[in-house]
Amino acid sequence: CIRDRSTGGTIAAVAPVALGIAESAGMSLPLTAGVVLSGAMFGDNLSIISDTTIAATRSQGCEMKDKFKENIRIALPAALIAIAVFAFNSTATQVPATGDIEWLKVLPYITILILAVSGVNVFVVLSIGILLAGGVSLASIDNYGLTNLAQDVYKGFGNMQEIFLLSMLIGGLSELMRRQGGLAFLTNFVSSLIHAFGSSHSKHANSRASELGIAGLVSMVNGCTANNTVAIIVSGSVARQLAEENNVSPRRSASLLDIFSCVVQGVLPYGAQVLLLGSVFNLSPLEVVANSYYCFALAIAAVVAVFIKHPARQPAVQT
């Protein structure tokens, strides 16, 4: 995901491969789904070309490299904690018996991973993967014809139908809330709370309150839209105003927008990433969310970081 532009694209490319490994090795499917989700979110936090990074840095007026430096201080400890939790919860599995590698059958998977890491558009990656897998099946499986291939493709689309419908429903509800002023109400509400708090507290307390306000704002908007990029865009202008008024640096506010939108997106049962993993692994979205240990650790690390004094909180002095 560090090279991909979205967590959804990363999950779409990696999840089928991870499922195959988990099934052959007897690994826990919910835990494996949590690993895939956590890895995608961690990569998104550190990517300098992801849509969330672009939205956060442009809305706050900072460089992508500066947001990366701020993010890694929070994301790396969270990732280490998540790895430890995954290792503790995993159980010993029987290594599956292996034979000679059939490179022709492995080719579609390797191609998908290479193209995904190279940053190719996810639709192009998956289309090439379908064509390669179909071609390999036609060439290597006896009595497998175009009719069988068409049936398998149709079955695959059928398995994703629920996600398509639910995603469209959530997107429609989000747009309805925006047009009816619901998102504007949230942003104005949080902004008024921070201003009321700032009138009776010290500058240092105001900075922390502003950071928590930015985190709460983007979290609430993300919960309503189920889209972290949209949440950042909607919250960006208010977050920038709060940061400028309370001496919070642009890179800090951009980092908060990116991290807390990621946290919420990773624990939403109706988020696109969780729904996709639930469909691929045939799991309830709640089972996937319950194993999203990186997002839980990231939330804790980010809140702790708000209360730790550091230079990034203060904007650079203009000369």
Disulfide bonds with the S-S distance in Angstrom:
none
